[in-house]
Amino acid sequence: MEPDHSIHNIDAVPEAGANVTHDGKNYTTIKEGLAYILVPHGIPTSTDPRLSKEDVQRQQVFYNPIQQFNRDLSVLAIKTFGEDFTARKHQKHSDNAEKKKKAEKKRGKKEKPIEAQEDNAPLQPDTVADVNTDSRKRKHVDDVDNVDPSQISEPTAVEQEIKKMRVDKGVDKVMHESSPRPDVQYSEDPRSYRPDFRILDALSATGLRALRYAKEIPSATAITANDMSSKATESIALNIQHNQLNDKITAHTGNAIAYMYGFVDSKIGYDVIDLDPYGTAAPFIDAAVQALNNDGLLCVTCTDSAIFASHGYLEKTYSQYGGLPLKGVPCHEGGLRLLLHAIASSAARYGKAIEPLLSLSIDYYIRVFVRIRKAPNEVKLLAGKTMIVYHCDSGCGSWSTQFLARNRPQDNRNGDTFYKHTFAQAPSSGEFCEHCGFKRHLSGPMYGGPLHNTAFIERMLAHLQQADADTYQTNERIVGMLHTAMEEMTYGVETDKRSGSEKTKQLNSLIPRVDPAELDLHPFFFIPSALAKVITCQAPPTSAVRGALMRAGYRVTMSHCKPGSIRTDASWTAIWHIMLEWARQRAPVRNPPTKGKPGHEIFAKSVLYEADKPKHGEPANHTEANAEPTVDDLDGAQSGSAEPVKETEAVPAAKPSYLNASFEVIFDEKLGKDRDRGKYVRYQIAPRENWGPMSRAK
């Protein structure tokens, strides 16, 4: 499509690449999703993330193409959550209406529809819908008449905005409808009821996120785009006007923390709060948790990977996230769990529990979507879901976890389950690594529950199938990452049984909640090439290690954090047993690790195979009977069947080679192969050098 060189007014219908003039300034429009953003002339307007570093730094003040995946994912996640949120509101509204009808019928009173009353007629006592019916609140209102007017302070900016929302946008009416009381008659058609779904983009910059939320999320009723820079909010207001969304989006200038704290005592909070700062979101979390309505969604981005995923500033990691970082390969997942721990501990102070719906490590940042609800009983489970990690970061890379407390389920007299909370026995790990003898270091505390809700991911994938290709331009990457994240929780079991395209067509909009006491007993992942480096052998193919673990009966999947990763429920004893067998069977070590190296101690704990020693009277080169099968032999023996090959046909019986490992290792690369490889874009390659957050916008 050729660029449009004609000049448009700001109130004209938005078009991609159009030239717009307003107040003597000229702009060019960029389209992302269904929204349009205005960029002043002279600033690069390419949506290609492969822009030069200099052009990106000039453009990112107005439009940052690097973050398009983040925005696409956020729109999709909030849209999916919005369907669940409004469906629950509708269900609650219908239930209360039905209860009211039954109560009225029982009392023998006729219902009088609210709509039937005249506009100027006084409300009858049995139809009044006001929070001040409570005696204490009514007394407070009555006392206002006796207060000296000079002692009444002027309303704050937030209070003025709340009042404006009540009057201009009918929030009072929506709030009353979404919070039914026994003295209200619900005689209107349930289909005409539309619950309030309010979104706050707390650090909005040019307002692109808010624009997309308003355009692409049908359930959104009101959106606030906040920024502390007056120039930013001027730009936001301009973009709102150009997208013709003045009735749905409100631009607000102010400190995000102070603004959110202004809603603590208010009856009108936000149902979704999006925190996407430059650097850490830690300073904003407490205010966001308190400004969020019950069962609301908190979306958080942190770009300070040098803090949450590095050991260079561990004192700052603790001050920001309340825990110490994890070193080594799984450091980014450790960062995710540190952020979730910070959110969970902040919410727990106010009797609120968290449920991570989706937690991802993406490029140079982490992004989490967390449902928060008022649940004091679930808060009691938090200590038993908080773990510390003993990590052999300077040695072989192994780790073990320990939870701070124990949640023991018990049944009461009625057969209902409750939890008894007790102290955990300590320590669960020694000072030195049991595998290589090196010192272990502490990481955490961090969140020890599941990172994702698989039902939420399934519904996101269902929405993605029905969306237009132009709406989510990073569609392929979203599909790949969501499938990988779902397999982290299911180990591929559910996706093997039924294809995603079939199971996501008829999903209920309600998202089933994860068991609040569920633990992730096998967090983190390892990379075979990193383990091969420890014992100085050639790195095995990922499929070979996966196949060996699966042959031994362990569950295996991959992590969304890094390519080549393996996530399994196998112990580190089993993992090192497999790695030593790889060195023995397929990649003999030419230069064994010297004394004092972690690999030396690991080799010292292995035992020789009696079958490898020549028997008395036999030539030393008699190895035909004990020859190991090749990859082709194993593939041929499988013949495409899911049934395992008999061990006697694959390899000769042999003694275990490492500590207490008691299984025979068969490197079945066909079994361990990722069958969906090539189908999904699981990991993105950086489109240019120096791929990262760049410098802070001026």
C-alpha positions as CSV (number, residue, x, y, z in Angstrom):
1,M,0.0,0.0,0.0
2,E,1.4,3.4,-1.0
3,P,1.9,6.0,1.7
4,D,-0.8,8.6,2.0
5,H,0.8,12.0,1.3
6,S,-2.4,14.1,1.9
7,I,-2.8,16.1,5.1
8,H,-5.5,14.9,7.6
9,N,-7.1,16.6,10.6
10,I,-6.6,15.0,14.0
11,D,-10.4,14.2,14.1
12,A,-10.3,12.3,10.8
13,V,-10.7,8.6,10.6
14,P,-7.3,7.1,11.6
15,E,-5.2,5.4,8.9
16,A,-1.8,3.8,9.0
17,G,0.9,6.0,7.5
18,A,-1.3,9.1,7.3
19,N,0.0,12.6,7.7
20,V,-1.8,14.4,10.5
21,T,-1.5,18.1,11.4
22,H,-2.7,19.6,14.7
23,D,-1.8,23.0,16.3
24,G,0.8,23.7,13.7
25,K,2.6,20.3,14.2
26,N,2.9,17.5,11.8
27,Y,2.6,13.8,12.7
28,T,2.7,10.4,11.1
29,T,0.5,7.5,12.3
30,I,1.7,4.1,13.2
31,K,-0.8,1.2,13.5
32,E,-0.4,-1.6,16.0
33,G,-3.2,-4.0,16.5
34,L,-6.4,-1.9,16.1
35,A,-4.9,1.3,17.6
36,Y,-3.0,4.2,16.0
37,I,-0.2,6.2,17.5
38,L,1.0,9.7,16.4
39,V,4.7,10.2,15.9
40,P,6.2,13.7,15.1
41,H,7.8,14.2,11.7
42,G,11.5,13.6,11.8
43,I,11.2,10.6,14.2
44,P,11.7,7.1,12.7
45,T,8.3,5.3,12.2
46,S,9.4,1.8,11.3
47,T,7.7,-1.1,13.0
48,D,10.6,-3.3,12.2
49,P,12.4,-4.4,15.4
50,R,15.6,-4.6,13.3
51,L,16.1,-0.8,13.3
52,S,19.5,0.4,14.1
53,K,20.3,1.1,17.7
54,E,20.4,4.9,17.1
55,D,17.0,4.9,15.4
56,V,15.4,2.8,18.2
57,Q,16.7,5.2,20.8
58,R,15.1,8.1,18.9
59,Q,11.8,6.3,18.2
60,Q,11.2,4.5,21.5
61,V,10.0,7.7,23.3
62,F,6.9,7.6,21.0
63,Y,6.8,4.0,19.8
64,N,9.0,1.0,20.8
65,P,8.7,-1.9,18.3
66,I,10.7,-4.2,20.6
67,Q,7.8,-4.3,23.1
68,Q,5.2,-5.3,20.5
69,F,5.2,-8.9,21.7
70,N,4.7,-7.7,25.3
71,R,1.7,-5.6,24.2
72,D,0.2,-8.3,22.0
73,L,0.5,-10.8,24.9
74,S,-1.0,-8.3,27.4
75,V,-4.0,-7.5,25.2
76,L,-4.7,-11.3,24.7
77,A,-4.3,-12.1,28.5
78,I,-6.5,-9.2,29.7
79,K,-9.1,-10.0,27.1
80,T,-9.2,-13.6,28.3
81,F,-9.3,-12.6,31.9
82,G,-12.0,-10.1,31.1
83,E,-14.3,-12.8,29.8
84,D,-13.9,-14.8,33.0
85,F,-14.3,-11.7,35.2
86,T,-17.5,-10.5,33.5
87,A,-18.9,-14.1,33.4
88,R,-18.5,-14.4,37.1
89,K,-20.2,-11.0,37.6
90,H,-23.1,-12.1,35.5
91,Q,-23.4,-15.4,37.3
92,K,-23.3,-13.5,40.7
93,H,-25.9,-11.0,39.4
94,S,-28.2,-13.8,38.3
95,D,-27.8,-15.8,41.5
96,N,-28.7,-12.7,43.6
97,A,-31.7,-11.9,41.4
98,E,-32.9,-15.5,41.8
99,K,-32.4,-15.3,45.6
100,K,-34.3,-12.1,45.7
101,K,-37.2,-13.4,43.8
102,K,-37.4,-16.5,46.0
103,A,-37.3,-14.3,49.1
104,E,-40.0,-12.0,47.8
105,K,-42.2,-15.0,46.9
106,K,-41.7,-16.5,50.3
107,R,-42.8,-13.3,52.0
108,G,-45.8,-13.1,49.7
109,K,-44.9,-9.7,48.4
110,K,-45.3,-8.6,44.8
111,E,-42.2,-7.4,43.1
112,K,-42.3,-3.8,41.8
113,P,-39.8,-3.2,39.0
114,I,-37.5,-0.3,39.6
115,E,-38.0,0.8,36.0
116,A,-41.8,1.2,36.7
117,Q,-41.3,4.0,39.2
118,E,-41.6,7.6,38.1
119,D,-38.5,9.6,37.8
120,N,-39.5,12.1,40.5
121,A,-41.2,9.6,42.8
122,P,-39.5,8.9,46.1
123,L,-37.9,5.5,46.5
124,Q,-39.7,3.1,48.7
125,P,-37.9,1.7,51.7
126,D,-37.8,-1.8,50.2
127,T,-36.2,-0.5,47.0
128,V,-33.5,1.8,48.3
129,A,-30.1,0.7,47.0
130,D,-27.5,2.7,49.0
131,V,-24.5,1.7,51.0
132,N,-25.5,4.2,53.7
133,T,-28.3,1.9,55.0
134,D,-25.7,0.6,57.4
135,S,-26.3,2.3,60.7
136,R,-22.7,3.3,61.2
137,K,-22.4,4.8,57.8
138,R,-25.8,6.5,58.1
139,K,-24.6,8.1,61.4
140,H,-21.4,9.3,59.7
141,V,-23.5,11.0,57.0
142,D,-25.8,12.6,59.5
143,D,-22.9,14.0,61.5
144,V,-21.7,15.9,58.4
145,D,-24.5,18.4,58.8
146,N,-23.1,19.5,62.1
147,V,-19.5,20.0,60.9
148,D,-18.0,23.5,60.7
149,P,-17.7,24.2,56.9
150,S,-14.3,25.8,57.5
151,Q,-13.0,22.4,58.8
152,I,-13.9,20.5,55.6
153,S,-10.8,20.1,53.4
154,E,-10.8,20.4,49.6
155,P,-11.2,17.1,47.8
156,T,-8.0,15.6,46.4
157,A,-7.4,15.1,42.7
158,V,-8.1,11.4,43.1
159,E,-11.4,12.1,45.0
160,Q,-12.4,14.6,42.3
161,E,-11.7,12.0,39.6
162,I,-13.7,9.4,41.5
163,K,-16.6,11.8,41.7
164,K,-16.3,12.5,38.0
165,M,-16.4,8.8,37.3
166,R,-19.5,8.4,39.3
167,V,-21.3,11.2,37.6
168,D,-20.0,11.1,34.0
169,K,-19.6,7.4,33.5
170,G,-22.3,6.0,35.7
171,V,-19.9,4.1,37.9
172,D,-22.3,4.4,40.8
173,K,-24.9,2.5,39.0
174,V,-22.5,-0.1,37.8
175,M,-21.1,-0.5,41.3
176,H,-24.5,-1.0,42.8
177,E,-25.4,-3.6,40.1
178,S,-22.2,-5.5,40.5
179,S,-22.5,-5.6,44.3
180,P,-26.0,-6.9,44.9
181,R,-27.7,-6.3,48.3
182,P,-30.8,-7.9,49.7
183,D,-32.8,-4.7,49.6
184,V,-32.5,-4.3,45.8
185,Q,-35.0,-5.7,43.3
186,Y,-33.5,-7.2,40.2
187,S,-36.3,-7.2,37.7
188,E,-34.3,-6.0,34.7
189,D,-33.3,-8.3,31.8
190,P,-30.1,-10.1,32.9
191,R,-28.9,-9.8,29.3
192,S,-28.8,-6.0,29.5
193,Y,-26.6,-6.1,32.6
194,R,-23.0,-5.0,31.9
195,P,-20.6,-5.2,34.8
196,D,-17.9,-2.6,35.2
197,F,-14.4,-3.7,34.0
198,R,-11.9,-0.9,34.7
199,I,-8.3,-0.9,33.6
200,L,-5.4,1.2,34.8
201,D,-2.3,1.7,32.6
202,A,-0.2,3.1,35.5
203,L,2.9,4.1,33.5
204,S,1.4,4.8,30.1
205,A,4.0,7.0,28.2
206,T,2.1,7.7,24.9
207,G,-0.9,5.5,25.9
208,L,-0.5,2.8,23.2
209,R,-1.4,0.1,25.7
210,A,-4.5,1.9,26.8
211,L,-5.5,2.6,23.2
212,R,-5.2,-1.1,22.4
213,Y,-7.1,-2.2,25.5
214,A,-10.0,0.1,24.6
215,K,-10.1,-1.0,21.0
216,E,-9.5,-4.8,21.4
217,I,-11.0,-5.8,24.7
218,P,-14.8,-5.8,24.4
219,S,-15.4,-6.1,28.2
220,A,-13.4,-3.0,29.1
221,T,-15.8,-0.2,30.2
222,A,-13.3,2.5,31.4
223,I,-9.5,2.9,31.1
224,T,-7.2,5.3,32.8
225,A,-3.8,6.1,31.2
226,N,-1.6,7.7,33.8
227,D,1.9,9.2,33.6
228,M,3.7,11.6,35.8
229,S,5.1,13.6,32.8
230,S,2.7,16.3,31.6
231,K,4.2,16.0,28.1
232,A,3.4,12.3,28.1
233,T,-0.2,12.9,29.1
234,E,-0.5,15.6,26.4
235,S,0.6,13.0,23.9
236,I,-1.8,10.5,25.4
237,A,-4.7,13.0,25.1
238,L,-3.8,13.6,21.5
239,N,-3.7,9.9,20.7
240,I,-7.0,9.4,22.5
241,Q,-8.6,12.1,20.4
242,H,-7.1,10.8,17.1
243,N,-8.5,7.3,17.9
244,Q,-11.9,8.7,18.9
245,L,-11.8,7.1,22.3
246,N,-12.6,10.2,24.5
247,D,-15.6,8.4,26.0
248,K,-13.6,5.4,27.1
249,I,-10.1,6.5,28.1
250,T,-9.1,9.2,30.6
251,A,-5.6,10.7,30.6
252,H,-4.3,11.5,34.1
253,T,-1.1,13.3,35.1
254,G,0.4,12.2,38.4
255,N,2.7,9.9,40.4
256,A,1.5,6.4,39.8
257,I,2.2,5.3,43.4
258,A,0.3,8.2,45.0
259,Y,-2.5,7.9,42.4
260,M,-3.0,4.2,43.2
261,Y,-2.9,4.8,47.0
262,G,-5.7,7.2,46.5
263,F,-8.1,4.3,45.8
264,V,-7.3,2.4,49.0
265,D,-10.4,3.6,50.9
266,S,-12.5,4.1,47.7
267,K,-15.4,1.8,46.8
268,I,-14.2,2.1,43.2
269,G,-10.9,0.4,42.5
270,Y,-9.5,-1.1,39.3
271,D,-10.2,-4.6,38.0
272,V,-6.9,-4.7,36.0
273,I,-3.7,-2.8,36.8
274,D,-0.8,-2.9,34.3
275,L,2.7,-2.0,35.6
276,D,5.3,-1.7,32.8
277,P,8.1,0.6,34.1
278,Y,11.6,1.1,32.9
279,G,13.5,-1.2,35.3
280,T,11.9,-2.7,38.4
281,A,8.2,-2.6,39.3
282,A,8.9,-3.3,42.9
283,P,8.1,0.3,44.2
284,F,4.7,0.1,42.6
285,I,3.5,-3.3,43.8
286,D,2.1,-2.4,47.2
287,A,0.0,0.4,46.0
288,A,-1.2,-1.6,43.0
289,V,-2.3,-4.5,45.3
290,Q,-4.4,-2.1,47.4
291,A,-5.9,-0.3,44.4
292,L,-7.0,-3.6,42.8
293,N,-10.5,-4.9,43.3
294,N,-11.2,-8.3,44.6
295,D,-10.5,-11.0,42.0
296,G,-8.6,-8.5,39.9
297,L,-5.6,-9.0,37.6
298,L,-2.2,-7.5,38.2
299,C,0.1,-7.4,35.2
300,V,3.8,-6.7,36.0
301,T,6.9,-6.2,33.8
302,C,10.4,-6.0,35.2
303,T,13.3,-5.2,32.9
304,D,16.1,-5.1,35.5
305,S,17.5,-8.6,34.7
306,A,20.9,-7.5,36.0
307,I,19.2,-7.4,39.4
308,F,16.8,-10.3,39.5
309,A,18.8,-12.7,37.4
310,S,22.4,-11.9,38.3
311,H,24.6,-12.3,41.4
312,G,26.4,-9.0,40.9
313,Y,24.0,-6.9,43.0
314,L,22.5,-9.4,45.4
315,E,22.1,-6.8,48.1
316,K,19.9,-4.8,45.7
317,T,18.0,-7.9,44.7
318,Y,17.0,-8.5,48.3
319,S,16.0,-4.9,48.9
320,Q,13.8,-4.9,45.8
321,Y,12.3,-8.4,45.8
322,G,12.8,-9.6,49.3
323,G,15.1,-12.5,48.3
324,L,18.5,-13.4,46.9
325,P,18.9,-14.3,43.2
326,L,19.7,-17.7,41.7
327,K,23.0,-18.0,39.9
328,G,23.6,-20.1,36.8
329,V,21.5,-21.5,34.0
330,P,18.0,-21.2,35.6
331,C,18.5,-17.7,36.9
332,H,15.7,-16.2,34.9
333,E,13.1,-18.6,36.3
334,G,14.5,-17.7,39.7
335,G,13.8,-14.0,38.8
336,L,10.2,-14.9,38.0
337,R,9.8,-16.6,41.4
338,L,11.4,-13.7,43.2
339,L,8.9,-11.3,41.6
340,L,6.0,-13.6,42.5
341,H,7.3,-13.8,46.1
342,A,7.3,-10.0,46.3
343,I,3.7,-9.7,45.0
344,A,2.5,-12.6,47.3
345,S,4.1,-11.2,50.4
346,S,2.7,-7.7,49.7
347,A,-0.8,-9.0,49.1
348,A,-0.7,-11.2,52.2
349,R,-0.4,-8.2,54.5
350,Y,-3.9,-7.3,53.4
351,G,-5.4,-10.8,53.6
352,K,-5.1,-11.3,49.8
353,A,-3.8,-14.4,48.1
354,I,-2.3,-14.6,44.6
355,E,-2.7,-17.0,41.8
356,P,-0.2,-16.8,38.9
357,L,-2.0,-17.2,35.6
358,L,1.0,-16.8,33.4
359,S,4.6,-16.1,34.2
360,L,7.1,-15.7,31.4
361,S,10.8,-14.8,30.9
362,I,10.9,-12.9,27.6
363,D,14.0,-11.6,25.9
364,Y,15.6,-9.3,28.5
365,Y,12.6,-8.9,30.9
366,I,10.0,-10.9,32.8
367,R,6.2,-10.5,32.6
368,V,3.6,-12.0,35.0
369,F,-0.2,-12.0,35.1
370,V,-1.5,-12.6,38.6
371,R,-5.0,-12.9,39.9
372,I,-5.4,-11.5,43.4
373,R,-8.4,-12.1,45.7
374,K,-9.4,-11.6,49.2
375,A,-8.8,-15.0,50.8
376,P,-7.4,-15.0,54.4
377,N,-7.5,-18.8,54.6
378,E,-5.4,-19.1,51.4
379,V,-2.9,-16.5,52.8
380,K,-2.2,-19.0,55.6
381,L,-0.7,-21.3,53.0
382,L,1.9,-18.8,51.8
383,A,4.7,-19.9,54.2
384,G,4.3,-23.5,53.0
385,K,4.6,-22.3,49.4
386,T,7.7,-20.1,49.9
387,M,11.0,-21.9,49.4
388,I,14.7,-21.3,49.7
389,V,17.2,-22.9,47.2
390,Y,20.5,-24.7,48.0
391,H,22.4,-24.2,44.8
392,C,25.8,-25.6,43.8
393,D,26.4,-22.7,41.5
394,S,30.2,-22.8,41.6
395,G,30.4,-26.6,41.2
396,C,28.2,-29.0,39.3
397,G,25.1,-26.8,39.1
398,S,22.7,-29.0,41.1
399,W,20.2,-27.6,43.5
400,S,17.7,-28.7,46.1
401,T,14.7,-26.8,47.6
402,Q,13.2,-26.4,51.0
403,F,9.9,-24.8,51.9
404,L,9.8,-22.6,55.0
405,A,6.8,-24.3,56.5
406,R,4.6,-27.4,55.9
407,N,0.9,-27.3,55.0
408,R,-0.6,-30.7,56.1
409,P,-4.1,-31.5,54.8
410,Q,-6.4,-33.1,57.3
411,D,-10.1,-34.0,57.4
412,N,-12.5,-32.6,59.9
413,R,-15.6,-34.5,61.3
414,N,-17.7,-33.5,58.2
415,G,-15.1,-34.9,55.9
416,D,-14.0,-31.4,54.7
417,T,-10.3,-30.8,54.2
418,F,-8.4,-28.2,56.2
419,Y,-4.7,-27.5,56.6
420,K,-2.5,-27.6,59.6
421,H,0.5,-25.4,59.4
422,T,3.7,-26.5,61.0
423,F,7.4,-25.7,61.0
424,A,9.6,-27.4,58.4
425,Q,12.6,-29.5,59.5
426,A,16.0,-27.9,58.7
427,P,18.3,-28.1,57.0
428,S,17.2,-30.3,54.1
429,S,20.7,-30.0,52.4
430,G,24.2,-30.1,53.7
431,E,26.8,-27.4,53.5
432,F,28.6,-29.2,50.6
433,C,27.1,-30.6,47.4
434,E,26.6,-34.3,47.7
435,H,27.6,-34.8,44.1
436,C,30.8,-32.7,43.6
437,G,31.7,-31.7,47.1
438,F,31.6,-27.9,46.4
439,K,30.0,-25.4,48.7
440,R,26.3,-24.7,48.2
441,H,24.9,-21.2,48.4
442,L,21.5,-19.9,49.5
443,S,19.0,-18.3,47.1
444,G,15.5,-17.0,47.9
445,P,13.1,-17.0,49.6
446,M,11.0,-17.2,46.5
447,Y,7.6,-18.4,45.3
448,G,7.3,-22.2,45.2
449,G,3.9,-22.7,43.6
450,P,3.1,-23.3,39.9
451,L,4.0,-20.5,37.5
452,H,1.0,-20.9,35.2
453,N,-2.7,-21.8,35.1
454,T,-3.1,-24.2,32.2
455,A,-6.8,-23.5,31.8
456,F,-6.0,-19.8,31.4
457,I,-3.4,-20.6,28.7
458,E,-5.9,-22.8,26.8
459,R,-8.4,-20.0,26.7
460,M,-5.7,-17.6,25.4
461,L,-4.9,-20.0,22.6
462,A,-8.6,-20.3,21.8
463,H,-8.8,-16.5,21.4
464,L,-5.7,-16.5,19.3
465,Q,-7.2,-19.0,16.8
466,Q,-10.2,-16.7,16.3
467,A,-8.2,-13.4,16.0
468,D,-7.3,-11.7,12.8
469,A,-3.7,-12.0,11.7
470,D,-3.3,-8.2,11.7
471,T,-4.4,-7.8,15.4
472,Y,-1.5,-9.9,16.8
473,Q,1.4,-9.5,14.5
474,T,3.6,-11.6,16.8
475,N,1.0,-14.4,16.6
476,E,3.5,-17.2,15.9
477,R,5.7,-16.4,18.8
478,I,2.8,-16.1,21.2
479,V,1.5,-19.6,20.2
480,G,4.9,-21.2,20.6
481,M,5.6,-19.6,24.0
482,L,2.1,-20.4,25.3
483,H,2.4,-24.0,24.3
484,T,5.8,-24.3,25.9
485,A,4.5,-22.7,29.1
486,M,1.6,-25.1,29.2
487,E,3.8,-28.1,28.7
488,E,5.9,-26.9,31.7
489,M,2.9,-27.7,33.9
490,T,1.5,-30.8,32.1
491,Y,4.8,-32.3,30.9
492,G,3.1,-32.6,27.5
493,V,0.6,-35.2,28.8
494,E,-2.6,-33.3,28.0
495,T,-1.3,-32.0,24.6
496,D,-0.4,-35.5,23.6
497,K,-3.9,-36.8,24.3
498,R,-5.8,-34.1,22.4
499,S,-4.7,-31.4,20.0
500,G,-4.9,-27.8,21.1
501,S,-7.0,-26.8,18.1
502,E,-9.7,-29.3,19.0
503,K,-9.9,-28.7,22.7
504,T,-9.9,-24.9,22.6
505,K,-13.1,-24.4,20.5
506,Q,-15.6,-25.2,23.2
507,L,-14.1,-23.8,26.4
508,N,-16.2,-22.3,29.2
509,S,-15.3,-18.6,29.7
510,L,-14.8,-19.3,33.4
511,I,-11.2,-20.1,34.3
512,P,-10.9,-22.9,36.8
513,R,-8.8,-21.9,39.8
514,V,-5.6,-23.7,40.7
515,D,-5.5,-25.5,44.1
516,P,-4.1,-22.8,46.4
517,A,-2.0,-25.4,48.3
518,E,-0.4,-26.8,45.1
519,L,3.4,-26.8,45.1
520,D,6.0,-27.0,42.3
521,L,8.2,-29.7,43.7
522,H,10.5,-29.8,40.6
523,P,11.2,-26.2,39.7
524,F,14.0,-25.0,37.4
525,F,15.7,-26.8,34.6
526,F,19.1,-27.9,33.4
527,I,20.9,-27.8,30.0
528,P,22.9,-30.9,29.0
529,S,25.7,-29.0,27.5
530,A,26.4,-27.2,30.8
531,L,26.6,-30.6,32.6
532,A,28.9,-32.0,29.9
533,K,31.2,-29.2,30.5
534,V,31.5,-30.2,34.2
535,I,32.7,-33.7,33.3
536,T,34.6,-32.5,30.2
537,C,32.9,-34.7,27.6
538,Q,31.2,-34.0,24.3
539,A,27.7,-32.5,24.9
540,P,24.9,-35.0,24.2
541,P,21.9,-34.1,22.0
542,T,18.9,-32.9,24.0
543,S,16.7,-35.6,22.5
544,A,19.2,-38.3,23.8
545,V,19.0,-37.1,27.4
546,R,15.2,-36.7,27.2
547,G,14.9,-40.2,25.8
548,A,17.0,-41.6,28.5
549,L,15.0,-39.9,31.2
550,M,11.7,-41.0,29.6
551,R,12.9,-44.6,29.3
552,A,13.7,-44.5,33.0
553,G,10.1,-43.5,33.8
554,Y,10.6,-39.8,34.5
555,R,8.5,-37.0,33.1
556,V,10.3,-34.6,30.8
557,T,9.5,-31.3,29.2
558,M,11.3,-28.1,28.3
559,S,11.3,-24.6,29.8
560,H,10.2,-21.5,28.0
561,C,13.1,-19.6,29.5
562,K,15.9,-21.0,27.4
563,P,16.4,-23.3,24.3
564,G,18.0,-26.6,24.9
565,S,16.6,-26.8,28.4
566,I,15.2,-29.9,30.1
567,R,12.7,-29.8,33.0
568,T,12.1,-33.1,34.7
569,D,11.0,-34.7,38.0
570,A,14.2,-36.8,38.0
571,S,16.6,-36.4,40.9
572,W,20.1,-35.1,40.4
573,T,21.5,-38.5,41.2
574,A,19.5,-39.9,38.2
575,I,20.6,-37.0,36.0
576,W,24.3,-37.5,36.8
577,H,23.9,-41.2,36.3
578,I,22.7,-40.5,32.8
579,M,25.5,-38.0,32.0
580,L,28.2,-40.5,33.2
581,E,26.6,-43.2,31.0
582,W,26.7,-40.8,28.1
583,A,30.4,-40.3,28.7
584,R,30.9,-44.1,28.9
585,Q,28.7,-45.2,26.0
586,R,29.0,-42.4,23.5
587,A,31.5,-39.7,24.3
588,P,34.6,-41.1,26.1
589,V,36.5,-38.4,28.1
590,R,39.9,-37.7,26.6
591,N,41.0,-35.3,29.3
592,P,39.4,-36.2,32.7
593,P,38.8,-33.4,35.1
594,T,41.7,-32.8,37.5
595,K,41.6,-33.1,41.2
596,G,39.8,-30.1,42.8
597,K,37.4,-29.8,39.9
598,P,33.7,-30.7,40.4
599,G,33.8,-33.3,37.6
600,H,36.6,-35.2,39.3
601,E,34.5,-35.9,42.4
602,I,31.5,-37.0,40.3
603,F,33.7,-39.5,38.4
604,A,35.1,-40.7,41.7
605,K,31.5,-41.8,42.8
606,S,31.0,-43.9,39.7
607,V,31.8,-47.7,39.7
608,L,33.3,-49.7,36.9
609,Y,31.1,-52.1,34.9
610,E,32.0,-55.7,35.4
611,A,30.8,-56.4,31.9
612,D,33.4,-54.0,30.5
613,K,36.3,-56.0,32.0
614,P,37.7,-58.9,29.9
615,K,37.0,-62.3,31.5
616,H,39.8,-64.6,32.4
617,G,41.0,-66.4,29.2
618,E,39.3,-64.0,26.8
619,P,41.1,-61.6,24.5
620,A,41.1,-58.0,25.6
621,N,39.3,-56.9,22.4
622,H,36.4,-59.2,23.0
623,T,33.6,-56.5,23.1
624,E,31.2,-57.9,20.6
625,A,28.8,-59.3,23.2
626,N,28.9,-56.0,25.1
627,A,28.7,-53.6,22.2
628,E,26.4,-50.7,22.7
629,P,23.6,-50.1,20.2
630,T,23.9,-47.2,17.9
631,V,21.2,-44.5,17.4
632,D,20.1,-46.3,14.2
633,D,19.7,-49.6,16.1
634,L,17.5,-47.9,18.7
635,D,15.4,-46.1,16.1
636,G,14.9,-49.4,14.2
637,A,13.9,-51.2,17.3
638,Q,11.3,-48.6,18.1
639,S,9.7,-48.8,14.6
640,G,7.4,-46.0,15.4
641,S,5.9,-47.8,18.3
642,A,5.3,-46.2,21.7
643,E,6.0,-49.5,23.5
644,P,9.5,-49.6,25.1
645,V,12.1,-52.0,23.7
646,K,13.0,-54.9,26.1
647,E,16.1,-54.0,27.9
648,T,17.7,-57.4,27.1
649,E,17.4,-56.5,23.4
650,A,18.8,-53.0,23.7
651,V,21.8,-53.2,26.0
652,P,23.4,-55.9,28.1
653,A,22.7,-56.0,31.8
654,A,25.1,-53.8,33.8
655,K,25.6,-52.4,37.2
656,P,24.6,-48.8,37.9
657,S,27.4,-46.4,37.4
658,Y,26.6,-43.7,39.9
659,L,25.7,-43.9,43.6
660,N,22.3,-45.3,44.2
661,A,21.0,-45.0,40.7
662,S,19.2,-48.2,39.9
663,F,18.1,-48.0,36.3
664,E,19.7,-48.9,33.0
665,V,20.3,-46.0,30.6
666,I,19.1,-46.2,27.0
667,F,19.6,-43.1,24.9
668,D,16.4,-43.3,22.9
669,E,16.7,-40.2,20.7
670,K,13.5,-41.0,18.8
671,L,11.5,-41.2,22.0
672,G,13.0,-38.0,23.3
673,K,12.6,-36.0,20.1
674,D,10.3,-32.9,20.3
675,R,7.5,-34.0,18.0
676,D,6.2,-30.4,17.6
677,R,9.6,-29.1,16.6
678,G,9.1,-26.8,13.7
679,K,5.4,-26.5,14.4
680,Y,5.9,-23.8,17.0
681,V,8.2,-20.8,17.3
682,R,9.3,-21.7,20.9
683,Y,12.3,-19.4,21.1
684,Q,13.0,-16.2,19.3
685,I,16.4,-15.3,17.9
686,A,17.3,-11.7,18.7
687,P,16.7,-9.8,15.4
688,R,19.7,-7.6,15.8
689,E,22.7,-7.1,18.0
690,N,22.5,-5.3,21.4
691,W,18.9,-6.5,21.8
692,G,17.7,-5.1,25.0
693,P,15.9,-2.3,26.8
694,M,18.2,0.5,25.5
695,S,18.7,3.5,27.7
696,R,15.9,5.3,29.6
697,A,13.8,7.6,27.4
698,K,14.7,11.3,27.8
